Amino acid sequence: MRKLQPVQREPRACVRMNRILLPAFICAVGYIAAAAPTAGAPDAHALLAADQADGEWLLPAKSYLGNRYSGLSRITPENVTRLGLAWKTPIVDDGQQEASPVVSGGTMFISTPHNNVLALDAGTGKLKWQFAYNPPVILYPVNRGVGLADGKVLMGTLDCRVIALDASTGKEQWNVPGCPDDSNSWFSMASYVYKGNVILGSAGGDNGSQGHVSAFNLADGKKQWDWATLKRDTWPGNSWLHGGAAVWTGMAIDPKTDTLFVAPGNPGPDLTLNGREGLNLYSNSLVALDMSGKTPRVKWHYQITPNDTHDIDPAMVPVLFRGTVGGVERDLVAAGDKAGTFLIFDRTNGKLLHRLAVSKQEGLDKVPTKDGVPGCPNHGGGIEWLGGAYDPKTNLFVIPSTDECALWKLATDKPEYIPGQVYTGGALPTRQNGTGVVSAVDVSTGQIRWRNELPCPAQGGALITSTGIAFTTDLGGTLYAFDAATGKELWKTDTGSSIAAPLSMYVVDGEQYLAVVVGQPGAQKTPNLPASKGSYVLAYKLNATETAVNGTAGQTPLAAIPPSPAAAKIVGAGKAPYTQAQVEHGQAVYAAQCAACHGDKLQGVAAPALAGASFAKAHLNVSQLREATTTRMPMTAPGTLPAADYAALMAYMLAYNCVPPAGDGKIPFPIQDAPELAKVTTGAKSCPPSTIAER
């Protein structure tokens, strides 16, 4: 049921920071596109022309080029202040929402953190159908969007499946295995459909996986080709076996040359060079792949950061555009990494044209030690996966980034590889207060034309309109409109929740909409962020004075969705020492330190589940669980709790996972590891607090 509410624009707690203005050009206006295809029905021709279909948003970044630029002209610098929230739809799968709303024929399709898919009326937000899914989670529950083609909705899942749905009904059409190794890999990136193939890169580089990019036949899901990101002869010995270099964020395609641009991530093990020092190709690189043959081949590559020890993946999805450099128009590609390095290349030959820092960089050339080494940015800083956008009117590239420093500490220089667990020399650093910055880079010179500081980390990318507006967001939940030429702030509004997802723009019934999915900050949470009010799809339009608020009817909560059959059959073994007093204390510790990310029922929200079938699939023994808990939790400040709190937290998790107490519940869980803990495992069964009390 929907109800109308007046549009409200309440200020948030964050204080706006300064804007630095440099000389700039002035933008002109564009046009508005019309006529939409049937929902989910774009064919190969329509997808190839998606950059011209301004009334639609057919691919995750509008077109294969990856440049979020819209020719729609109704929203202008003069009237942008009249934008209001037209409708909002809650998402019951609350969490770190990163999906790009994809729109075709008046229907919006989004994926949720745990691989649910929602089809919404793009004009009202009303639910058309939900595809319910409950996969096991290895690391982070997140999905960055679906693909559309020939009446199908395509999605890669956290349990390494590739699924095709009927776009009209949400009914499953086919479901095939996708990753070469599903013990430490998964899919989190959006699905890209190109010339009859569904193309996906696998995540899991932080877990010691081997990066892959794979193509699957759109008709039946049959694998067509697989490209491995690890060039074995550039790795010492057999260190490539767990070398990472995952392609987890996204990709761009030049249809004119059949060239696929991907940016494999950090090498493994993370944070340490021991055993792998060398080129480690193609980690931390931008790679151009020729797809004109049966299997891809490398045309050129550029390694942005050799011997990375600071988790500085080139996370930004590559952006292809035609811009002017030194008075000459050229085919270009832009890339960026989590160190805040922004780069522009000639995409025909890989020649580097510009390289500059848009975030504060210090200490990244120093290998972490056990005492700790200061370094900037932190692992969530710099340029994140959404990158930015190019404005052809001004020849400026608008790129948001984050400033946040950290203390990088090593726990061991000989990390152990355990399938399904992170493969690293130490926990990622504690998150600090982070701020954002939006930089406009002059493509001709590589100089920053204007620069705006934001109060919270800036990870939402940018969307530029032909009328000269650069829309962007920050993680605190503010949506901004800047003049693309000058950086002048034109408008902003508080969404009430964190924004780590990209913006989309489309037309329904003659109305131009700006849409975004908001939710929890999850793994990106910094101490200075305001509390999130939950997960929603939001759509703005001009002159909206009332908001249509949709309900959750028709959406099945994650807890009510059955897990995969294989995971549900996992049985635990053994007993562990803990007391009821520890369980009760651990429940309070969990609520204060862990529930925001792992869920109040340990079901997983912005971090993996810690109970049930999803958790059992990790096959951790209690010794391994204790090590992970004491060194990597809480996520924002790992290893900082008192030893007694960690022991109580373990007791609570063991009780919740139905592990029987040893010694009739009179022996407390130890504050140090014990050999017998390695013999105890958890199963798929859960025992919530009421059940715990009855045992």
N, C-alpha and C positions, 0 to 999 in steps of 0.2 A: 504494500500500500504506500502511496506517495502522499506527501503533504507539502504545502508551500510555506516557506519561511522568508522573512525579509532578508535581503542581502546585508551582511555585516562585515565591517572591516576593522577589527579590533587590533590595536598595536601590540606587538610582542615585546618580550623583555629585552631582547637584543637591542643595542644602541647602534644606529647607523654610523659608519666611519667615513673617512674623507674620500673625495674624488679628486684625481689629478688629471687635469685637462691639457692636452697638447693640440697643436693645430690639426684640423681635420677637414674632410670634404663634406658636402651636403648630399643627402640621398634624394632620389626621385621616387615617384609612385609607380605601382605595377598594375596588375589586372586581376580580375576574379575569374576563376574557371567554373565550368558548369558540369552538367550531366554525369551522373555516377553510374558505374556498372552494378550488376547484381552482386549482393553480398557474397564475399568469398570466391567470386568467379573470375578474377583477373587471369587472363591467359598469359602466355609467354610474351606476346606482343605488348599487352597492356603493362606488364611489369617492366619491359624494356623502356617504355615511354613514361614511367612513373614520375620522372622529374618534371614533366609537363602537365601531369594530372593534379592540378592544385586543389581541386575540390575533394580529393581523396588523400589518404595516407597509406599507401599500399605496401610499403616495406618498413622495417624498423626505423630507418633514418630517412624515410620518404622515398628514396630511390637507391639504386645500387651504388651511387656515387658516395653515399654517406653524408651528404651535406644537407643539413636541416635548413633549407631555404624555401620559403613559400612565396608564390606570385600573387597570393590573395591580397586584395587592396582595400577591403572595407574598413579594417582597423588601421588607423593612422596615428601619427604623433599628436595630431590635433584632437582626436576623440578617444584616445586610449584610456583616458581617465573615466570614461563611461562604461568600461568593462565591469560586468557583474557576474556573480556565480549563477549560472543558468540551472545546473542540476548537480547533485552529488549522489553517488551510490556507494554504500558501505561494502567492504570486502571482508567476509568472515574469516578468510585465511589471512589473518593479520600477520605482518612481518615486514621485512626489508623489501619494499616494493621497488622493482627496477625495470618493469616492463614498459616498453613503448606501446601506447595505444595505436593499433593498426585499424584503419577505417576503410570500408568498401561498401558502396551501395547503401549507405545509411546505417550500417551495423559496425559497431566497434568491438574488436576482439582484444582481450588482454589475458596474459598468463599471470599466475600468482606465485608466491614463493615456493609452494609445494606442488607445483605443476597442475593446479586446477586451471581451467580455461573458462572465462566468462564471455558470453556474447551479449552485448547491450545495444539497445536502440540509441544510436549516436545523437539523436535529437532530444531524448528525454532521460536517458540513463536507465530505462526500465530493462530488467533482465529478460533475455530471450531464452537462454539455456546456460547450464553449467556442465562442464565435464569435470567430474570429481576424481581425484587421484590422491594417493597417499604413499609416496615412495620413501624408502629408507634414505637417510641423509648422512653423508660422510663428513662434510665440513660445514658449508654455509647453505641454508635453504634459500635459494634465490633463482629466479628465471627472468631473462631479459626480453622475452617476447616471442610471438608466434610468427609463422610465415603463412601466406595465403597464395593459393594457386588452384585453378581448375576446380573450384568448388570444395577445396580441402583446406583445413587448418592444420598446420604442421608444428610439432613441438618436440624438442629434445628434453629428456627428463633427468632427474637427479639419480635415477637408477639405471642410467645409460640406455634407455629405450628411445626409439624414434617413433612417434605416434602420428597418424593421420586421422583427422576427424571430419565428418560431414559438416560443412560450414553452415548448413541450414538447420541441422538438428543437434549437433554435438556428438552424434553417434560415432563410435570408433570404427574406422575403415580398415586400418592395418596397424600393427604394432610389432616392431622388429628390434633385435638387439643392435646397439650402435657402437659402443666403445670396444676397442681391442682387448682391454683389461678393465673389468668393472669392479675390481677389488679396491682400486684407489683412484678411479676416474669417474667423471660424470659430465652431464651437459648442463650448462647454465646460460649459454649465449642464445640469442634469438636464432630462429631457423631462417636460412636464406634459400629461396627457391630460384634456381637459375637454369633456364633451358632444359626443363624436365628433371632436374636433380635437386634434392634437398641437401644443402651443404652445411655442415656443423663442425665446429672445433671442440675438442674435449678439454675439460678443466681437470685440475688435480696436480698442477705443477708443484704446489707446496707439499704435496703428499708423496713426492717421489715417483710420480707417474711418468709415462713417456707421451709427449704431446703428439696429437694427430689431428688432421683435418680430413674429413670423410664426406663422400657424396653418396646419396641413396636415391634410387629411382622413385620419382613422384608417384608412379602408378601403383607400385607394389612394395616399395621399401627395400628392394634388393640393393646391396652395396655395389657401387659402380667403381669407386677407386678410393685409395687411402694414401695420404701423404704424411710421412713421419717428419716431425720438426727437428729431430736430433741427427746432426751430421756426425756419424760415429767417429770418423777419423780425426775430428777436432777435439776429442775428449781423451784424457789420459786413461789408459787401460780399459776397463769395462765400466767406468764411472757413468757412461751414458745410460746404463740400464735403469737408473732412477734419476735421470737428468732433468726431468720437468719440461720447461719450455712449452707450457700449455697455451693453447689459443682459446681463451675463455671469454673474451669480451665481445668480439664482433669482427666484421670484415667489410671490405668494399670491393666492388667489381667494376672494371672498365669494359663495358660491353663491346666497344669498338675494337678492342684488341684481345678480348677474352682473357684478360689479366686479372687474377685474384690477388688482393693485397691483404696480408695477414701480419700480425705482430706477436710472435711467440714470446711468452713471459719469462720469469726469472728461472735460473738454473737450480737444480737440487744437488746437494742439500742446501737449504736456505741459510743465510747468515754466516756461512763458513766456506773457505776455499779448500779445506783439507780434502785431498784425493781427487779434486776436479779442476785445479787451477790450469787455465789455458783458454783457448778460444771459446769452447762450449757453444758452438753454433748449433742451431740458429736461435739460441736464447737471447732475450733482450734485443731483438732485431726487427726491422721492417723487411718483409720478404715479398717480392713480386713473383707470382707463379703464373706461368703460361698454361691455360686450361684448354688450348685449342686441340690438343691430342687426346689420346685415351687416358693418360695419367698426367698429372701436373709435373712441370719441371721448373726449376728455379731460373728466372731471367736475371735477377739481380737481388742483392741483399745489402743492408747496412746495419752493422751492429752498433746500437746506441751506447750500451754500457757493457764492456767486457768485464769479466770477473766480478759480477755483482754480488755484494754481501749485504745489501740493504733492501731486498724485496722490491726493487724499483722497476717492475714490469713496464713495458711500453703499453700501458693499459688502454690508451685512447684508441677508439675505433678509427682506422685511417679515413681521411676525407679527401676525395678527389675533386678537383676543380680546375678551371682554366683561368689563370690570373696573369697579371703583368709584373714582370721582374726586370728592372733596369730598362724599362721602355719597350720590352718585347713580351708579347703574349705567349704563354707556354702552358702545356699540360702538366699539372702539378699534383702532388700528394702531400698531405700534412700528417704528422704523427706527433705523439707526446708521451712522456712517461711519468711515473709517480715520483720522480725526482724533481718534476717541474720543468723538464727540458722540452722545448717545443722546436720542431724541425719541419722544414719545407724542402722537398726534393723535386727535381724534374722526374716525372713518373715514367718517362720513356726510357731512361737510362740509369736512374738511381743517383744522379749527381746531386750532392748536397748543396743547397743554395743558401739556406739560413739555419742557424742553430743558436738558440738563446734560452736563458732561464726566465721563467715567469713566476717562479716561487723562490723563496730563500733557500740557498744551497750552502751547506756547511758540513764538513766532516764525512762526506759520503765516500771519500777515497781511503778512509781508515777502516780496517777490518775490525769488527766488534771483538771485544775481549771480555774475560770473566769479570773484570772490574767495571766495564762499561765505557763506551765511547760516545760522546755527544754527537748528534747528527741531525741535519734538517734536509728535507722534510721527514716526518714520521711516515710509517708505512701506509697511512691513509691520506697522506698529503700529496702535494704536487698536482699533476693532471690525472684525473681518474678516467674511467672508461668512456664517459660520454663526450669528452673532448670539447670541441667547439664547432663553429660554423663560419663559412666564407660569405662575404657580402660583395657581389660583383659590381654594385653601384659605387662603392668606395674603395675597392681593392683592399679591404681590411679583413683580417681573420680574427674573430672574437673568441677568446679562449679563457674560460673560468679555471681557477686552480685554488689550491689550499696551502696556507702557511701553518705549519705545526712542527715543532722540534721534539726530540726524544733522546733517551739514553739507550743505546744499543748494547745489549749484554749477551755474552756467550755462556751457555751452560756446559757445552762440551764441543770439542772440535772433531769428535768421532761419533756423530749421531747414528743411531740404529734405525735401519729401515724396517718398519712394521706396516704391512698392507692395511690401508684404511686409516692410518694415522699420519700426522704431519711429519715430514722428514726435514729436520732443521737442527741447527746448532744451539738454538735457544728460543724462548718464547718471543713473539713479536712485542715490541716495546709498549709500555703503558701509554694510553692515549692522553694527550694534553689538550688544553684549550686551543682550538683551531679557529682561524679566521679565513675568509675567502678573498679572492681578488679576481677581477675581470679585466683582462688585458686585450687591447685591440692592436694587432700587429700589422704594420704596413707591409704588404706582401712584396712591394717593389724594393724596399730597402732592408727589411728585417728589423726595423726599429719599432718600438712601442709608441703608438700614436696617442692613445689615452688609456687610463688605468683607474678602475674603481675598486675601492676596498669594501668588503662585506663583513658583517659581524660574525658570521658563522662559515664553516667550510663550504666551498662552492663546488658541487659535484654534479649538478643537473644539466650540464652542457648548455648549448645555446640554440635558439631558433630565430632566424632573421627573416623579416618580411620585405617584400619589394617596396613597401612604403617607408622603409628606413627605421624599423624598430628591431632592436635586439632583445628578445625575451630570454631570461635566465632565472636561476633559482639558487637558494642556499639550503644547507642541511637543516637550518633552523626552521624552515617551512615558509620562507618568504618568496613570493613570485615577483620578479622585477621586469619592468620595461625600460630600456635605455635607448636613447637616440644612438643609432648604430654609427653615425659619423662623428659625434662629439662626445658620447658617453654620458650626456645629460640624463639624469633620472626623470622619467616621464610619469611613472606610476609604479605602485607596489601594493601587494595585498598579502595578508597573513592567511595561510591555508590551514593552520592549526596542527599540522603533522610534518614530519621530516620528508624532504624531497631528495631522493637519490635516483629518480627516474627521469627520462627525457620528456620533452614537450612534443605534442602533435597539433596540427592545425588542419581543419577540413570545413566543408560546407554541407549543411543539411537544410532543405527547404528554403534556400536563399540566405540562411544565417551562417555567418562565419564563426567557428568555435575554436577555442584554444583549450586543449585538454592535457591533464597530467594525472598520474597516479601517485598518491602520497601514502606514507605509512610510518614504520618504525625506523630509527637510524641503524639498528642492528650492529653489525661489526664496525660501522663507521661512527659510532657514538663517541662524542667528546664531552668532557665535563661541563662545558659552557652551553650545551644545547638545552632548549626548553623541552618540557615533557610533550610527547606526541599524544594526540587525541585519537589515534587509530588509523586504520587503512581505508582509503576512499578513492574512487575515481571522481575527478572534478572537471567540469566543463564550463568555460566562461564565454560570454558573448556580450555584445554591445547592448546597453539599455535594459539589462536584466535587473528588474527591481524586486523580484521574488525568486527564491530558489526552490526548485522541485527536489524534495528530499525523498529518495527511494528507500525502501526497507530491505531486509535481508531475505525475504520470502523467496524460496526456490534455491537458495544456496545451502549446501550441506556442510556443516562444520567439519573440520579436519578430523576431530576425535570420533566422528560418526562414520568416517570413510574407512572401509576395511583395508588393512595393509596387504601387500603382495602375498600370495599364498606361500611362497618359499620362506619369506621372513617370518611369517606367523607360526611356522613349525619349529623354530629354533628353541631348544630346551637348555636351561642353565644347569650347572653342576656345582656341588659342594656347599659348604657353610662358611660364613665369615664372622669374625668376632665383632660385636657391637652391642650396645645397650639401648634400652628404650629411652633413657635420659638423653643419650647422644642423638637419637632419632628426633626427639622433640626439639632439642637445641638446633640440630641440623636443618629442621624444617624452617625455623626462623632465619637462619643464616641464608638458606636458599632463597627465601622470599625477598630478603633484602639485597642479595648480591647476584642472584642468578636468574630469577623468574622473568625479568624484563626481556632477556634474550632467549632463554630455554623454555619459557612458558610456565604458567602456574601449575600445570599438570605434567610437567617435564616432557611435553609433547613436541617441543621445538617451535620457535617463532623465528627469530633472526639468527639463531644458532641451532645446531643439531638437537634432536630429541635425546633425552637422557634416560628414557624408559620405553618399554614396548618393543614391537617388532623392528621398528626403524633402528633403535639403539642396539638391539641384539645382533643385527647384521654386521656390526663392527667387529664382533667376535673378540672383544677385549676381555682379558682376565682382570681380576680385581687389582692386582699389582700395577698393571698398565693403566687402569682407570685412575688409581690413586696418583700415579706419576703425572698423568695428564691434568688431573684436577688441581694438584698442588703447584704445578709449574705454569699452567696456562689459564687458570681462572682466578678471579673474574676476568673476562675478556679485555676489559678496559684497564685493568691493573693486575696483571698476573703475578701470583706468588706473594701477594701482600697481606693475606689474612693470617691471623694467629694459627699456630699448629693445631690447637684444640678445636678451632672452628672448621679447619679442613677435615679433621677426624670426624666431627659431628656431621659435616656435609656428606662425607662418604657413608656414614651410617644411615642417613636419611635416604640417599640414593639406593643403597643396597636393600633397605626395607621396601622402598617403592618398587624395586625390581623383583620382589618376592624371594630374595636370597635369605634362607633361614639363618637365624643367629646361632653361632657356635657357643658351647658351654651354657646352654639354657639362657642366653641373653645376659649373662653376668660378666662377660669378658669385654672390655671396651675396645673399640677399634684403635689400633696403635697410631701414634703420631709419626712413626717411622715405618718404612717398608718391612715386610716379613716374608720369608720364603713360602709359607703356606698360602699366601694371598694369590700367588701365581696359578694355583690349582683350582680357583673358584671363578666361574663365569656366570653371566646373566642370560636369561632367556627372553622370549617374547611376552611372557605374562607380566602384568602389572598389578601391584597391590597399593591402591591409593590410601591416604591417611586413615580413613574409616576402617579399611580392611587391615591395615597395620595394627591398629589398636585392638582388633579382635583376635589377632594371632598370639 
